[in-house]
Amino acid sequence: MEKNPWWKSLQGPFPSFEGPVGVKPDGGGSIRGCGRVSNMALHQAVCNQDIEAIKRLVNSEGRSINEVEAAGNTPLHNAAYEGWLKGVQELVLLGAKVNASNNAGDKPWHWAKNMGHEDIMSLLEQHGATKMKGKVLVQEHIPKVKDFYSKDCWSHHPKPYSDFMEAKQREYDAIEADRKRVIK
């Protein structure tokens, strides 16, 4: 007789990670990893152009309209990129931050512009979107930020904002000091 694995005795439903919100003051950006950082249900609903699912996720299930994926993009970024006018309208009505910038500093307006969606650009501007780029973040898995930007292949990228650079340097210095203390 085969013994039941321990996990079969667990009772559900289990709480799950619903997805992070942005780490920047403007509401975008993510410094927590590479790839998918939760089940991204709201992003999926936008990709499927499912307004009813978006409303249900936000109004009934309490999902954040400004959830971010690993590159710091919000659902509004995706809708703007796709040129989905009704989706952009609904997301804005539900409280999406029109000036949330992803890790590269791009806002939904920039994504609409890159794809030539002038109606989306106009709508976002009507709701306060600015054309100015946001602050740039570098993922935590990039070893040392200044080394990263000294390489020719990366030197043309916009550099992270100074607060972030200073915080990463303090973090690096603290780790280095702790390492030296432990080694002694």
N, CA, C and O of each residue as an XYZ file, in Angstrom:
736
protein
N       0.846     -1.180      0.000
C       0.000      0.000      0.000
C       0.893      1.246      0.000
O       1.812      1.372      0.809
N       0.593      2.169     -0.939
C       1.405      3.379     -1.064
C       0.991      4.404     -0.015
O      -0.195      4.654      0.199
N       1.978      4.983      0.622
C       1.726      6.009      1.631
C       1.324      7.318      0.943
O       1.917      7.695     -0.068
N       0.318      8.010      1.491
C      -0.096      9.300      0.933
C       0.970     10.354      1.202
O       1.500     10.439      2.310
N       1.280     11.150      0.199
C       2.234     12.244      0.433
C       1.658     13.238      1.447
O       0.441     13.397      1.533
N       2.509     13.892      2.199
C       2.090     14.807      3.258
C       1.212     15.945      2.756
O       0.321     16.395      3.476
N       1.449     16.425      1.516
C       0.715     17.591      1.034
C      -0.759     17.293      0.761
O      -1.572     18.215      0.699
N      -1.110     16.022      0.598
C      -2.516     15.677      0.350
C      -3.372     15.874      1.594
O      -4.596     15.963      1.495
N      -2.741     15.943      2.767
C      -3.494     16.143      3.999
C      -3.785     17.625      4.276
O      -4.573     17.944      5.167
N      -3.173     18.497      3.543
C      -3.387     19.930      3.745
C      -4.774     20.336      3.271
O      -5.284     19.814      2.280
N      -5.366     21.259      3.981
C      -6.691     21.754      3.629
C      -6.554     23.124      2.960
O      -5.810     23.969      3.459
N      -7.240     23.366      1.859
C      -7.222     24.655      1.153
C      -8.483     25.415      1.440
O      -9.278     24.922      2.242
N      -8.745     26.551      0.874
C      -7.849     27.216     -0.074
C      -6.674     27.871      0.643
O      -6.752     28.189      1.830
N      -5.606     28.065     -0.082
C      -4.401     28.629      0.484
C      -4.248     30.076      0.035
O      -4.548     30.421     -1.108
N      -3.775     30.923      0.957
C      -3.535     32.309      0.537
C      -2.421     32.329     -0.504
O      -1.471     31.549     -0.428
N      -2.545     33.208     -1.453
C      -1.512     33.287     -2.479
C      -1.044     34.722     -2.628
O      -1.740     35.665     -2.251
N       0.134     34.865     -3.178
C       0.703     36.179     -3.437
C      -0.022     36.791     -4.626
O      -0.005     36.222     -5.718
N      -0.643     37.913     -4.437
C      -1.488     38.508     -5.463
C      -0.745     39.413     -6.434
O      -1.339     39.881     -7.406
N       0.510     39.666     -6.204
C       1.257     40.528     -7.112
C       1.648     41.822     -6.434
O       0.864     42.396     -5.678
N       2.831     42.272     -6.695
C       3.323     43.488     -6.041
C       2.761     44.741     -6.687
O       2.291     44.722     -7.824
N       2.820     45.818     -5.943
C       2.547     47.126     -6.526
C       3.897     47.800     -6.714
O       4.908     47.346     -6.179
N       3.906     48.879     -7.472
C       5.168     49.519     -7.813
C       5.939     50.048     -6.626
O       5.363     50.353     -5.581
N       7.240     50.156     -6.792
C       8.119     50.625     -5.733
C       8.516     52.093     -5.901
O       9.113     52.681     -4.998
N       8.193     52.677     -7.036
C       8.551     54.082     -7.261
C       7.419     54.991     -6.779
O       6.267     54.563     -6.695
N       7.748     56.237     -6.465
C       6.699     57.167     -6.040
C       5.576     57.328     -7.074
O       4.439     57.621     -6.707
N       5.887     57.138     -8.351
C       4.851     57.306     -9.380
C       3.958     56.075     -9.525
O       2.976     56.112    -10.266
N       4.283     54.992     -8.833
C       3.437     53.804     -8.845
C       3.940     52.641     -9.660
O       3.370     51.554     -9.564
N       4.976     52.808    -10.459
C       5.489     51.710    -11.277
C       6.788     51.176    -10.729
O       7.211     51.529     -9.628
N       7.414     50.324    -11.507
C       8.723     49.805    -11.164
C       8.693     48.617    -10.228
O       7.858     48.537     -9.327
N       9.617     47.695    -10.452
C       9.740     46.503     -9.636
C      11.212     46.138     -9.529
O      11.916     46.071    -10.537
N      11.668     45.906     -8.321
C      13.059     45.486     -8.148
C      13.119     44.067     -7.608
O      14.145     43.643     -7.076
N      12.038     43.344     -7.742
C      11.931     42.023     -7.137
C      11.980     40.879     -8.125
O      11.014     40.123     -8.221
N      13.036     40.724     -8.843
C      13.213     39.495     -9.571
C      13.041     39.564    -11.061
O      12.782     40.618    -11.641
N      13.190     38.424    -11.653
C      13.126     38.279    -13.096
C      11.936     37.386    -13.424
O      11.654     36.430    -12.702
N      11.256     37.691    -14.488
C      10.141     36.853    -14.896
C       8.883     37.161    -14.123
O       8.755     38.238    -13.540
N       7.956     36.229    -14.113
C       6.667     36.442    -13.483
C       6.809     36.492    -11.972
O       7.507     35.663    -11.387
N       6.156     37.456    -11.334
C       6.268     37.608     -9.894
C       4.976     37.267     -9.161
O       4.947     37.354     -7.934
N       3.933     36.894     -9.837
C       2.697     36.382     -9.239
C       1.883     35.790    -10.378
O       2.401     35.588    -11.477
N       0.614     35.512    -10.120
C      -0.170     34.943    -11.210
C      -0.627     36.002    -12.217
O      -1.161     35.660    -13.272
N      -0.426     37.261    -11.906
C      -0.676     38.372    -12.826
C      -2.071     38.310    -13.471
O      -2.215     38.540    -14.672
N      -3.076     38.005    -12.677
C      -4.437     37.855    -13.194
C      -4.931     39.127    -13.881
O      -5.606     39.051    -14.908
N      -4.605     40.284    -13.330
C      -5.071     41.535    -13.939
C      -4.381     41.778    -15.284
O      -5.017     42.208    -16.245
N      -3.092     41.502    -15.342
C      -2.378     41.616    -16.614
C      -2.974     40.661    -17.652
O      -3.127     41.016    -18.821
N      -3.308     39.450    -17.209
C      -3.908     38.481    -18.128
C      -5.255     38.968    -18.641
O      -5.565     38.819    -19.823
N      -6.051     39.545    -17.759
C      -7.361     40.058    -18.175
C      -7.200     41.171    -19.212
O      -7.988     41.264    -20.153
N      -6.181     42.012    -19.038
C      -5.925     43.067    -20.014
C      -5.484     42.458    -21.341
O      -5.954     42.868    -22.403
N      -4.587     41.486    -21.282
C      -4.128     40.844    -22.518
C      -5.275     40.154    -23.253
O      -5.269     40.072    -24.481
N      -6.256     39.660    -22.503
C      -7.430     39.026    -23.103
C      -8.526     40.032    -23.446
O      -9.578     39.661    -23.965
N      -8.273     41.300    -23.154
C      -9.236     42.377    -23.381
C     -10.595     42.038    -22.771
O     -11.632     42.137    -23.426
N     -10.559     41.639    -21.509
C     -11.744     41.200    -20.780
C     -12.093     42.220    -19.696
O     -11.616     42.124    -18.565
N     -12.925     43.188    -20.049
C     -13.282     44.260    -19.120
C     -14.020     43.710    -17.897
O     -13.791     44.175    -16.780
N     -14.891     42.739    -18.092
C     -15.636     42.173    -16.956
C     -14.687     41.522    -15.950
O     -14.874     41.667    -14.742
N     -13.685     40.818    -16.431
C     -12.702     40.205    -15.525
C     -11.913     41.283    -14.791
O     -11.620     41.134    -13.605
N     -11.573     42.350    -15.471
C     -10.839     43.455    -14.832
C     -11.680     44.039    -13.698
O     -11.182     44.226    -12.588
N     -12.945     44.324    -13.973
C     -13.834     44.885    -12.947
C     -13.968     43.926    -11.764
O     -13.910     44.350    -10.610
N     -14.145     42.642    -12.049
C     -14.299     41.644    -10.982
C     -13.034     41.571    -10.132
O     -13.106     41.562     -8.903
N     -11.883     41.518    -10.784
C     -10.622     41.407    -10.051
C     -10.382     42.600     -9.139
O      -9.899     42.442     -8.018
N     -10.717     43.792     -9.617
C     -10.466     45.001     -8.831
C     -11.567     45.231     -7.798
O     -11.280     45.444     -6.620
N     -12.819     45.188     -8.232
C     -13.937     45.537     -7.348
C     -14.317     44.421     -6.380
O     -14.611     44.699     -5.217
N     -14.318     43.179     -6.826
C     -14.768     42.075     -5.967
C     -13.619     41.359     -5.256
O     -13.751     40.963     -4.098
N     -12.511     41.197     -5.940
C     -11.408     40.444     -5.355
C     -10.329     41.324     -4.727
O      -9.398     40.815     -4.102
N     -10.449     42.625     -4.887
C      -9.523     43.544     -4.235
C      -8.125     43.611     -4.818
O      -7.195     44.037     -4.132
N      -7.954     43.202     -6.063
C      -6.642     43.298     -6.701
C      -6.283     44.764     -6.908
O      -7.156     45.613     -7.091
N      -4.997     45.043     -6.877
C      -4.530     46.399     -7.147
C      -4.563     46.661     -8.649
O      -4.020     45.885     -9.436
N      -5.192     47.740     -9.029
C      -5.257     48.131    -10.445
C      -3.860     48.475    -10.957
O      -3.625     48.507    -12.165
N      -2.943     48.729    -10.035
C      -1.583     49.126    -10.392
C      -0.562     48.023    -10.123
O       0.607     48.317     -9.873
N      -0.992     46.742    -10.171
C      -0.025     45.669     -9.958
C       1.068     45.771    -11.023
O       0.821     46.203    -12.148
N       2.269     45.366    -10.644
C       3.386     45.419    -11.591
C       3.947     44.029    -11.803
O       3.904     43.179    -10.914
N       4.476     43.815    -13.002
C       5.208     42.583    -13.262
C       6.685     42.885    -13.079
O       7.041     43.996    -12.685
N       7.540     41.932    -13.353
C       8.957     42.044    -13.016
C       9.665     43.222    -13.675
O      10.647     43.723    -13.126
N       9.201     43.676    -14.826
C       9.820     44.821    -15.497
C       9.197     46.142    -15.061
O       9.550     47.203    -15.574
N       8.264     46.069    -14.105
C       7.661     47.282    -13.570
C       6.488     47.816    -14.363
O       6.035     48.933    -14.111
N       5.983     47.047    -15.318
C       4.847     47.495    -16.129
C       3.537     47.232    -15.400
O       3.373     46.212    -14.731
N       2.613     48.167    -15.544
C       1.274     48.016    -14.981
C       0.327     47.517    -16.072
O       0.694     47.512    -17.247
N      -0.875     47.101    -15.704
C      -1.856     46.724    -16.723
C      -2.122     47.863    -17.716
O      -2.399     47.613    -18.889
N      -2.037     49.113    -17.246
C      -2.242     50.251    -18.141
C      -1.160     50.315    -19.219
O      -1.445     50.692    -20.356
N       0.057     49.957    -18.882
C       1.120     49.872    -19.894
C       0.698     48.913    -21.007
O       0.813     49.226    -22.192
N       0.204     47.733    -20.598
C      -0.172     46.714    -21.583
C      -1.318     47.176    -22.472
O      -1.276     47.000    -23.690
N      -2.343     47.770    -21.861
C      -3.497     48.240    -22.637
C      -3.081     49.339    -23.608
O      -3.551     49.376    -24.745
N      -2.198     50.238    -23.163
C      -1.716     51.313    -24.033
C      -0.906     50.744    -25.192
O      -1.045     51.194    -26.329
N      -0.069     49.765    -24.908
C       0.744     49.130    -25.938
C      -0.135     48.466    -26.995
O       0.134     48.572    -28.192
N      -1.176     47.788    -26.550
C      -2.078     47.083    -27.466
C      -3.012     48.028    -28.219
O      -3.628     47.633    -29.209
N      -3.120     49.271    -27.757
C      -4.041     50.207    -28.403
C      -5.493     49.935    -28.057
O      -6.388     50.261    -28.837
N      -5.734     49.348    -26.910
C      -7.077     48.978    -26.472
C      -7.711     50.155    -25.746
O      -7.578     50.291    -24.530
N      -8.399     51.002    -26.500
C      -8.972     52.239    -25.981
C      -9.969     51.996    -24.854
O      -9.892     52.653    -23.815
N     -10.901     51.069    -25.038
C     -11.892     50.791    -23.985
C     -11.213     50.310    -22.705
O     -11.625     50.665    -21.601
N     -10.183     49.509    -22.863
C      -9.447     49.022    -21.699
C      -8.728     50.139    -20.969
O      -8.750     50.195    -19.739
N      -8.094     51.024    -21.711
C      -7.407     52.160    -21.097
C      -8.419     53.016    -20.347
O      -8.162     53.440    -19.221
N      -9.573     53.272    -20.967
C     -10.612     54.064    -20.304
C     -11.046     53.415    -18.992
O     -11.153     54.090    -17.968
N     -11.294     52.114    -19.024
C     -11.754     51.405    -17.829
C     -10.689     51.396    -16.742
O     -10.995     51.620    -15.571
N      -9.450     51.140    -17.118
C      -8.365     51.117    -16.137
C      -8.201     52.481    -15.472
O      -7.987     52.560    -14.262
N      -8.299     53.544    -16.248
C      -8.185     54.895    -15.686
C      -9.357     55.166    -14.738
O      -9.162     55.719    -13.656
N     -10.571     54.778    -15.139
C     -11.744     54.956    -14.274
C     -11.603     54.188    -12.956
O     -12.098     54.629    -11.919
N     -10.935     53.052    -13.006
C     -10.736     52.239    -11.802
C      -9.563     52.720    -10.948
O      -9.298     52.159     -9.884
N      -8.860     53.758    -11.411
C      -7.796     54.350    -10.601
C      -6.378     54.037    -11.023
O      -5.450     54.253    -10.244
N      -6.180     53.537    -12.227
C      -4.817     53.266    -12.689
C      -4.008     54.562    -12.723
O      -4.511     55.608    -13.132
N      -2.769     54.483    -12.295
C      -1.887     55.655    -12.292
C      -1.352     55.870    -13.701
O      -0.614     55.038    -14.227
N      -1.727     56.984    -14.305
C      -1.358     57.233    -15.701
C       0.115     57.558    -15.866
O       0.646     57.451    -16.972
N       0.784     57.951    -14.800
C       2.197     58.302    -14.900
C       3.120     57.286    -14.230
O       4.272     57.600    -13.931
N       2.627     56.081    -13.995
C       3.490     55.032    -13.438
C       4.543     54.674    -14.479
O       4.218     54.423    -15.640
N       5.798     54.652    -14.062
C       6.863     54.332    -15.016
C       7.470     52.969    -14.684
O       7.624     52.608    -13.517
N       7.804     52.232    -15.720
C       8.400     50.908    -15.524
C       9.879     51.050    -15.177
O      10.362     52.164    -14.978
N      10.595     49.944    -15.103
C      12.005     49.983    -14.708
C      12.868     50.810    -15.660
O      13.877     51.380    -15.247
N      12.474     50.878    -16.929
C      13.234     51.638    -17.923
C      12.813     53.109    -17.965
O      13.372     53.886    -18.739
N      11.843     53.497    -17.153
C      11.385     54.882    -17.114
C      10.240     55.178    -18.068
O       9.803     56.325    -18.163
N       9.742     54.167    -18.780
C       8.642     54.371    -19.728
C       7.304     54.372    -19.011
O       7.050     53.544    -18.136
N       6.458     55.309    -19.393
C       5.099     55.394    -18.874
C       4.146     54.850    -19.933
O       4.544     54.687    -21.087
N       2.900     54.565    -19.568
C       1.951     54.085    -20.581
C       1.873     54.997    -21.809
O       1.692     54.509    -22.924
N       2.006     56.295    -21.623
C       1.978     57.237    -22.747
C       3.091     56.905    -23.741
O       2.872     56.935    -24.952
N       4.285     56.589    -23.229
C       5.414     56.265    -24.107
C       5.138     54.994    -24.908
O       5.494     54.908    -26.083
N       4.505     54.009    -24.271
C       4.202     52.775    -24.985
C       3.173     53.023    -26.075
O       3.276     52.465    -27.168
N       2.181     53.858    -25.786
C       1.182     54.201    -26.810
C       1.863     54.952    -27.959
O       1.563     54.706    -29.127
N       2.773     55.860    -27.629
C       3.488     56.621    -28.655
C       4.338     55.693    -29.524
O       4.331     55.800    -30.751
N       5.068     54.783    -28.880
C       5.918     53.860    -29.639
C       5.124     53.026    -30.632
O       5.643     52.656    -31.685
N       3.874     52.729    -30.307
C       3.043     51.897    -31.173
C       2.151     52.731    -32.096
O       1.399     52.172    -32.894
N       2.227     54.066    -31.994
C       1.458     54.939    -32.872
C      -0.017     55.051    -32.514
O      -0.840     55.337    -33.383
N      -0.362     54.831    -31.252
C      -1.756     54.908    -30.807
C      -2.065     56.322    -30.307
O      -2.070     56.581    -29.104
N      -2.321     57.225    -31.249
C      -2.536     58.625    -30.893
C      -3.788     58.837    -30.055
O      -3.811     59.724    -29.201
N      -4.846     58.031    -30.282
C      -6.057     58.160    -29.477
C      -5.782     57.821    -28.013
O      -6.340     58.451    -27.114
N      -4.938     56.842    -27.775
C      -4.569     56.463    -26.405
C      -3.713     57.570    -25.789
O      -3.922     57.947    -24.636
N      -2.755     58.087    -26.549
C      -1.900     59.176    -26.055
C      -2.774     60.352    -25.623
O      -2.577     60.917    -24.547
N      -3.725     60.713    -26.455
C      -4.617     61.840    -26.166
C      -5.445     61.583    -24.911
O      -5.574     62.457    -24.054
N      -6.001     60.392    -24.811
C      -6.809     60.047    -23.634
C      -5.973     60.113    -22.363
O      -6.415     60.656    -21.351
N      -4.775     59.564    -22.417
C      -3.901     59.596    -21.240
C      -3.533     61.031    -20.872
O      -3.477     61.371    -19.690
N      -3.285     61.869    -21.867
C      -2.969     63.277    -21.602
C      -4.152     63.976    -20.936
O      -3.965     64.808    -20.048
N      -5.367     63.640    -21.365
C      -6.566     64.231    -20.757
C      -6.679     63.881    -19.277
O      -7.299     64.605    -18.499
N      -6.071     62.763    -18.906
C      -6.112     62.324    -17.506
C      -4.813     62.620    -16.768
O      -4.548     62.035    -15.718
N      -4.004     63.522    -17.309
C      -2.818     64.006    -16.605
C      -1.502     63.344    -16.952
O      -0.500     63.597    -16.284
N      -1.470     62.508    -17.970
C      -0.210     61.856    -18.351
C       0.801     62.894    -18.821
O       0.459     63.840    -19.531
N       2.038     62.702    -18.417
C       3.115     63.582    -18.854
C       4.013     62.819    -19.824
O       4.053     61.588    -19.831
N       4.725     63.580    -20.633
C       5.623     62.985    -21.637
C       7.022     62.747    -21.082
O       7.848     62.092    -21.717
N       7.278     63.282    -19.897
C       8.597     63.156    -19.293
C       8.832     61.713    -18.841
O       7.937     61.085    -18.276
N      10.016     61.197    -19.086
C      10.374     59.843    -18.667
C      10.423     59.752    -17.148
O      10.701     60.740    -16.467
N      10.154     58.574    -16.628
C      10.253     58.328    -15.200
C      11.658     57.921    -14.811
O      12.557     57.857    -15.648
N      11.833     57.648    -13.542
C      13.131     57.222    -13.037
C      13.415     55.778    -13.451
O      12.497     54.973    -13.603
N      14.690     55.467    -13.631
C      15.110     54.150    -14.078
C      15.560     53.315    -12.875
O      16.276     53.804    -12.001
N      15.134     52.055    -12.844
C      15.570     51.112    -11.818
C      16.389     50.015    -12.478
O      16.191     49.693    -13.649
N      17.304     49.450    -11.717
C      18.088     48.317    -12.198
C      17.747     47.140    -11.299
O      17.715     47.278    -10.076
N      17.492     45.993    -11.894
C      17.134     44.815    -11.109
C      18.233     44.447    -10.128
O      19.412     44.702    -10.369
N      17.827     43.839     -9.011
C      18.770     43.475     -7.963
C      19.787     42.432     -8.398
O      20.852     42.328     -7.790
N      19.490     41.663     -9.424
C      20.439     40.635     -9.834
C      21.603     41.197    -10.650
O      22.536     40.460    -10.971
N      21.567     42.509    -10.996
C      22.706     43.140    -11.670
C      23.770     43.365    -10.596
O      23.507     44.090     -9.637
N      24.949     42.778    -10.717
C      25.921     42.744     -9.627
C      26.232     44.102     -9.002
O      25.807     44.353     -7.874
N      26.920     44.942     -9.653
C      27.250     46.245     -9.101
C      26.928     47.255    -10.182
O      27.487     47.211    -11.278
N      26.039     48.148     -9.869
C      25.471     49.035    -10.872
C      26.532     49.786    -11.669
O      26.433     49.877    -12.892
N      27.548     50.326    -10.994
C      28.526     51.114    -11.751
C      29.328     50.240    -12.718
O      29.702     50.704    -13.795
N      29.598     48.979    -12.351
C      30.289     48.074    -13.263
C      29.430     47.781    -14.486
O      29.931     47.696    -15.607
N      28.147     47.629    -14.257
C      27.195     47.342    -15.332
C      27.230     48.448    -16.391
O      27.255     48.161    -17.588
N      27.232     49.697    -15.958
C      27.189     50.816    -16.897
C      28.548     51.167    -17.501
O      28.616     51.955    -18.444
N      29.617     50.598    -16.978
C      30.930     50.894    -17.555
C      31.194     50.068    -18.819
O      32.121     50.371    -19.570
N      30.400     49.047    -19.056
C      30.574     48.214    -20.249
C      29.978     48.921    -21.465
O      28.897     49.505    -21.379
N      30.677     48.868    -22.587
C      30.219     49.542    -23.803
C      28.809     49.145    -24.209
O      28.025     49.987    -24.648
N      28.486     47.868    -24.062
C      27.182     47.398    -24.529
C      26.029     47.941    -23.697
O      24.884     47.902    -24.149
N      26.295     48.452    -22.482
C      25.225     48.969    -21.634
C      25.324     50.473    -21.398
O      24.410     51.064    -20.823
N      26.403     51.095    -21.826
C      26.636     52.498    -21.480
C      25.609     53.446    -22.084
O      25.436     54.553    -21.573
N      24.922     53.051    -23.151
C      23.941     53.938    -23.768
C      22.592     53.933    -23.036
O      21.740     54.776    -23.318
N      22.388     52.997    -22.103
C      21.121     52.943    -21.370
C      21.041     54.083    -20.367
O      22.061     54.518    -19.834
N      19.824     54.570    -20.109
C      19.705     55.623    -19.091
C      20.098     55.072    -17.729
O      19.776     53.933    -17.392
N      20.782     55.871    -16.966
C      21.255     55.426    -15.667
C      20.129     55.532    -14.627
O      19.228     56.360    -14.760
N      20.194     54.685    -13.594
C      19.191     54.759    -12.536
C      19.260     56.099    -11.818
O      20.291     56.773    -11.840
N      18.172     56.476    -11.189
C      18.170     57.755    -10.493
C      19.067     57.691     -9.263
O      19.319     56.617     -8.717
N      19.544     58.856     -8.835
C      20.597     58.928     -7.816
C      20.168     58.324     -6.480
O      20.988     57.691     -5.814
N      18.898     58.498     -6.060
C      18.444     57.903     -4.798
C      18.630     56.396     -4.829
O      19.074     55.795     -3.851
N      18.289     55.793     -5.951
C      18.411     54.345     -6.095
C      19.880     53.941     -6.064
O      20.256     52.981     -5.391
N      20.705     54.683     -6.797
C      22.143     54.382     -6.843
C      22.750     54.486     -5.443
O      23.553     53.641     -5.047
N      22.367     55.524     -4.695
C      22.902     55.703     -3.346
C      22.429     54.584     -2.422
O      23.209     54.076     -1.616
N      21.168     54.200     -2.531
C      20.641     53.114     -1.700
C      21.340     51.797     -2.018
O      21.681     51.040     -1.109
N      21.554     51.521     -3.297
C      22.250     50.290     -3.677
C      23.698     50.314     -3.182
O      24.221     49.282     -2.763
N      24.350     51.482     -3.227
C      25.725     51.577     -2.751
C      25.773     51.351     -1.239
O      26.671     50.664     -0.753
N      24.814     51.920     -0.482
C      24.762     51.690      0.963
C      24.549     50.198      1.256
O      25.177     49.631      2.150
N      23.652     49.582      0.486
C      23.392     48.154      0.654
C      24.650     47.336      0.370
O      24.995     46.428      1.126
N      25.322     47.664     -0.713
C      26.554     46.961     -1.070
C      27.615     47.158      0.014
O      28.282     46.199      0.405
N      27.779     48.398      0.506
C      28.769     48.691      1.543
C      28.471     47.925      2.829
O      29.387     47.417      3.476
N      27.194     47.842      3.203
C      26.808     47.113      4.410
C      27.098     45.622      4.269
O      27.582     44.992      5.209
N      26.812     45.066      3.122
C      27.093     43.642      2.874
C      28.601     43.399      2.923
O      29.065     42.424      3.514
N      29.350     44.292      2.299
C      30.805     44.158      2.275
C      31.389     44.276      3.686
O      32.283     43.513      4.051
N      30.887     45.230      4.480
C      31.357     45.392      5.858
C      31.029     44.167      6.696
O      31.846     43.726      7.505
N      29.842     43.622      6.506
C      29.441     42.422      7.234
C      30.294     41.235      6.823
O      30.679     40.427      7.667
N      30.593     41.123      5.540
C      31.439     40.041      5.050
C      32.836     40.131      5.678
O      33.398     39.123      6.109
N      33.381     41.338      5.724
C      34.713     41.531      6.316
C      34.701     41.237      7.811
O      35.664     40.684      8.344
N      33.617     41.602      8.490
C      33.502     41.338      9.925
C      33.469     39.847     10.196
O      34.107     39.376     11.138
N      32.741     39.101      9.390
C      32.603     37.667      9.566
C      33.912     36.949      9.269
O      34.229     35.948      9.913
N      34.670     37.446      8.309
C      35.916     36.805      7.901
C      36.997     36.969      8.974
O      37.835     36.081      9.130
N      37.001     38.070      9.709
C      38.043     38.340     10.722
C      38.085     37.330     11.801
O      38.906     37.434     12.712
